[in-house]
Every structure is written in structure tokens, then in C-alpha cells.
């Protein structure tokens, strides 16, 4: 399973980013999160969404087992 978090500064930008991720096989995990960060230059707000998607399993094809020689049974 792959996991990522998308963060954007507006709900509209988050919506666009999440829709793009959905088209690539990602699925939301939980609901929307909103947080703020205080910097010397001011407060910034972020809208976040966690996403997951399955990792394709590698398919291993094994050769058939060797057959015993004829008449060896």
C-alpha cells in the first residue's frame, strides 16, 4: 500500500489535486484536514488530504516441476 498526503493553500486547489490523484488510482483515507502554521511573515493555512493506493503485486511464474524419467516408478 502506498500512502501520501496532498496539501494545498485553498480548498479549490486541494480539490483539483485530489481529483488528479483519484484519476491515478489513489483513494482518500479519512477526511479533509485543515491546519495553520505561524511564520515570522504571518500565518499560512493548509488544506490536506491523505490518500492511499494498492501497490501492484509482482507476479512470479515458476517453471513446471521436472517429470521423473519414464519407467522409473
Secondary structure as UniProt FT lines:
FT   STRAND          2..8
FT   HELIX           11..23
FT   TURN            24..25
FT   STRAND          27..28
FT   STRAND          33..39
FT   TURN            40..41
FT   STRAND          42..53
FT   TURN            70..71
//
